[in-house]
């Protein structure tokens, strides 16, 4: 299951999402995919790390909610 998290920026909405949402438009911030048989450069890895840092707390929060017994039957 993929997710997108809304972050308000200056009255506009920017969604931080995983790589499955790539091509979702200018309001979706995703990482940079590795090209076939090539590694990412350092300048391409930097925004990927920043997005991962922004997504990590949300991922942990969702994981904690999924572990709560009361929410198990609603998934």
N, C-alpha and C positions, 0 to 999 in steps of 0.2 A: 504494500500500500504506500503510495507516494503522498507527500504533504507539501503544503506551501504555507508560510507564515507571513502575516501582514505586518508591515512596519510603516508607521506614518512618517513621511518625510515632507516637511514644508507644505502640509495640506494635501499632498499627493500620496498615493499608496504605492509602495514598492513591495513586491512579494519575493522573498528569499526562498528558493526552491532547490531540489536536487537535480541531477543531470537529466532526469527523465522529462523535465519541463523545458529543456532547451528548445529555443525557437518559439517560446510562448508569447513573445512580444516585448516591447520596451519596458513594460512594468514588471517583468520577471527577471530577477537576477539569479543566474545559474553559474556553475563553475565552467571551466574550460576542459573539454574532453581531449584525451590523448589521441593523436593521429595514429593510424595503423603503422606498426613497426618503428615508431618514433617516440621518444620520451618528451615530457613537457619541459620547457625551458624554465629558468628561475623566475623570469618575469611573468610566466604563465602560472607558476605554482603559487605566487604571492596572493593573487586574488582568490584562488581556491582555498588557501589557508584562512583568509579573512572570512569567507563565506562559511567555512566549516566551524570557525569559532562562533559565528553568529547563530548557526543552526544547533550547536551542541546543547545549550540549555533547554531548547524546545524539545529536542529528541529525548533528553533525559526526563523531562516532565511528562511527555507522552508515554514513555516506558513505565514511569511510576504509576500513572493513571491506569495503564493496562494491567498492572499487577494487582490493583485493588479488586477485591472479590466482588464488590457491588457492581462494578462496570463490566464484569466478564460476560454476562448474558446479553449485553447490548452491542457486542462487537460482531 
